[in-house]
Amino acid sequence: QLQLQESGPGLVKPSETLSLTCTVSGGSIRSSRYYWGWIRQTPGKGLEYIGSIYYSGSAFYTPSLKSRVSISVDRSQNQLSLELRSVTAADTAVYFCAAHPDYYDSRGVWMVNAFELWGQGKMVTVSS
Amino acid sequence: SYVLTQPPSVSVAPGQTAKITCGGANIGSKGVHWYQQKPGQAPVLVVFDDSDRPSGIPERFSGSNSGDTATLTISRVEVGDEADFFCQVWDSDSGHPVFGGGTPLTVL
């Protein structure tokens, strides 16, 4: 059974880089079925999509965070990683990794469909 | 950016039917997905593409989508159904998925 588990520091200082890892178990990150994504949740802004990556390394980022985000994949470790640079208190959130199918609409345009599986989430606080 | 509007709360007695709405401009033209999130847990997909259920989700969970409103219907509500429910669509104009603000379901 496919499972996702986030890990990383729970406290990051302002202006520094937030780094998290998501380990995929019960299946391979090389699956052609899935993209592997990151989503965060805050009490004020709710759920916010950050970006996704395919096992090949092809990545997609939400426009509002694109300048500060990098997502990478380590196929040998069955892991994906998130880096968010120059963080502020506004980046304090629970960070989830999630899997969604490689999906194309009726016009053949790639899109993010439903997030079929989620990790348990990692709370990250940005504070000095 | 595309905005999804959900009610701030829904309350229902056990055994009754709960309806949670998700409003958006011409949302009927988009595929809507619904997630259930219990306290301290990750969201779980309960309905995708308007009305399909993932494997393992009870038939009591169903969805519909037309015009400017999508609806998640939970029949024969159980105490264990208490959770926050979120809707989600793909915003093709801005090029990213969008979530509704969430609706807490209270089972009285």
Interface residues (C-beta under 8 A of the other chain):
Chain A: G46 L47 E48 Y49 T62 P63 F96 D105 V109 M111 V112 N113 A114 F115 E116 L117 W118 G119 Q120 G121
Chain B: G31 H33 Y35 Q41 A42 P43 V44 L45 F48 D49 P54 F86 Q88 W90 S92 S94 G95 H96 P97 V98 F99 G100 G101 G102
